[in-house]
Amino acid sequence: MSDALVTEIRQLLVDSAPDPDQARPVMDCATDEPLDGVIPFSSLIILGFVIAVEDRFAIEVDRATLAQFANGQPTLRSLAAAIADRGGIL
């Protein structure tokens, strides 16, 4: 997992959120901190993030990837791993 990928994910989460101000705390959280405790990681944020990931990294987010994004307590590290696993490396 590269620092550049995590930085990109932070920005994608903020930019794709329905209310970027609510998502902005993700810019400063630890990579292993559960995102549910940092931002309201709602289905709208997940949907916007999925679309942004598909556009930015030109990878298809299938059901397995979506489950990996949303399963348990997603962190920046787990999101970066899911993207990198599918070839979305900066």
Buried (B, 14 or more C-beta within 10 A) or exposed (E): BEEEBBBBBBBBBBEBBEEEEBBBBBEEBEBEBBBEEBBEBEEEBBEBBBEBBBEBBEBEBEEEBBEBBEEEEBBBBBBBBBBBEBEBEB
